[in-house]
Amino acid sequence: ELPTPALAVETDVTDPAALADAADETRRCLGRPSVVVANAGVAHGGPFATSDPAEWRRVVEVNLSGSAHTVRAFLPDLLDTAGYHLQIASLASLGAAPLMSAYCASKAGVEAFTHSLRAEVAHRGVAVGIAYLNWIDTDMIRDADRYPVLRELRAHMPPPARRTFPPEDVAARVVRAVERRRTAVYVPGWLRLVQWGRVTLPPVVVRLSRHELPRMEAEGSLGHTGPLGAGGLADRAADTGR
């Protein structure tokens, strides 16, 4: 049970008109929001060369365009309230991995979008933050572990980077970031070190990929995952059902 009035509105973040309607419903029921968190996201795994162009594009539409549409729908409220926007990003925003090209591209995109937006609205009193999150024990991550292509990807990360974190712990960190209007939040905290050293990551990833991908190809473990988790499957059903 929530301690304050709440509202749930089902909407498609890739549909600007639907998001505008959701924003209107929020204002009607709860008043002008002063905090907006853009969290919607989907993921697929597998080689880019054999990926389905429509599924690849859909990841970018949900993760990147959906974040922008969310801001557009609620930005008038944030401007009026000198509010706060938090964009949920990822370790993938700091360093791209093979076999996750659409997801990594979309999360790099939301990072750039967030920095650009912050510069545009700071003089209006709106604060904009970004949350860099690693593996969280959600349905999406548990589903990813069923596929050899993503199990292998995770297995070759440094031990601290393989750990999953309970959703409630991550949520608590996000809440504190909102309360303090943080510019950035890192979960786990050591991701801040990755931020400082991100320029060193691409050559390391390439060296590892040159060593491991030929073996994975020979073993036949470079298949595609399709949409991950219940959210990914629901998005596919909604998208194909139009």
RAWO-V879627 format. One record per residue. N is the residue number from 1. PSI is psi in whole degrees, 0 to 359 (none if undefined). NEAR is the number of other ideal C-beta (glycine too) atoms within 10 Angstrom. Layout:
# RAWO-V879627
{{N	PSI	NEAR} {N	PSI	NEAR}}
This chain:
# RAWO-V879627
{{1	130	3} {2	146	5} {3	348	5} {4	166	5} {5	144	8} {6	159	9} {7	134	10} {8	125	4} {9	120	13} {10	128	8} {11	166	18} {12	116	19} {13	348	23} {14	358	19} {15	100	16} {16	323	16} {17	319	11} {18	322	16} {19	321	21} {20	319	15} {21	319	14} {22	321	20} {23	319	22} {24	318	12} {25	322	13} {26	314	18} {27	319	14} {28	321	9} {29	326	11} {30	353	12} {31	183	11} {32	126	14} {33	144	15} {34	355	14} {35	133	16} {36	130	23} {37	121	17} {38	109	24} {39	346	15} {40	137	18} {41	150	24} {42	165	26} {43	147	26} {44	157	24} {45	153	25} {46	170	22} {47	141	16} {48	319	12} {49	328	7} {50	14	9} {51	154	18} {52	119	12} {53	324	7} {54	319	10} {55	323	19} {56	313	18} {57	324	13} {58	323	20} {59	315	25} {60	321	19} {61	316	21} {62	309	25} {63	318	27} {64	300	20} {65	322	18} {66	322	24} {67	317	26} {68	318	17} {69	323	24} {70	314	23} {71	316	20} {72	321	13} {73	327	22} {74	356	24} {75	322	19} {76	323	12} {77	317	19} {78	323	23} {79	321	13} {80	331	13} {81	3	15} {82	52	13} {83	199	22} {84	133	21} {85	132	25} {86	124	23} {87	125	25} {88	121	22} {89	214	27} {90	164	25} {91	329	20} {92	342	22} {93	335	26} {94	330	22} {95	125	19} {96	145	16} {97	152	20} {98	158	19} {99	7	23} {100	44	24} {101	317	20} {102	315	24} {103	314	23} {104	319	21} {105	318	17} {106	322	28} {107	328	28} {108	323	18} {109	317	18} {110	329	24} {111	312	19} {112	318	11} {113	317	20} {114	315	25} {115	319	14} {116	314	11} {117	317	19} {118	316	17} {119	329	10} {120	327	12} {121	358	19} {122	320	11} {123	349	7} {124	4	12} {125	6	12} {126	128	23} {127	142	19} {128	126	24} {129	169	21} {130	136	24} {131	117	24} {132	112	22} {133	144	22} {134	203	23} {135	127	20} {136	143	16} {137	73	15} {138	174	18} {139	322	14} {140	315	18} {141	320	18} {142	322	12} {143	320	20} {144	325	23} {145	348	13} {146	345	10} {147	128	19} {148	322	17} {149	323	19} {150	331	23} {151	317	14} {152	317	17} {153	312	19} {154	323	15} {155	334	10} {156	8	15} {157	156	15} {158	148	7} {159	315	6} {160	331	10} {161	350	15} {162	343	12} {163	140	11} {164	153	15} {165	141	17} {166	138	11} {167	322	12} {168	327	8} {169	318	13} {170	318	22} {171	321	12} {172	321	12} {173	322	18} {174	318	20} {175	317	11} {176	322	11} {177	319	21} {178	314	19} {179	327	10} {180	4	12} {181	50	16} {182	145	18} {183	326	13} {184	146	16} {185	138	23} {186	125	21} {187	111	20} {188	168	18} {189	333	9} {190	348	12} {191	339	20} {192	326	13} {193	324	10} {194	322	18} {195	315	13} {196	329	9} {197	20	11} {198	334	12} {199	338	8} {200	349	10} {201	316	14} {202	313	11} {203	329	9} {204	316	11} {205	320	14} {206	316	11} {207	315	10} {208	319	14} {209	320	16} {210	330	9} {211	320	10} {212	327	15} {213	322	15} {214	320	10} {215	317	10} {216	322	19} {217	316	11} {218	327	9} {219	351	10} {220	30	8} {221	22	14} {222	33	19} {223	172	14} {224	148	15} {225	331	20} {226	184	15} {227	139	22} {228	138	24} {229	170	18} {230	324	12} {231	318	18} {232	319	24} {233	322	15} {234	321	13} {235	318	22} {236	317	16} {237	318	10} {238	320	13} {239	317	17} {240	343	8} {241	356	6} {242	none	6}}
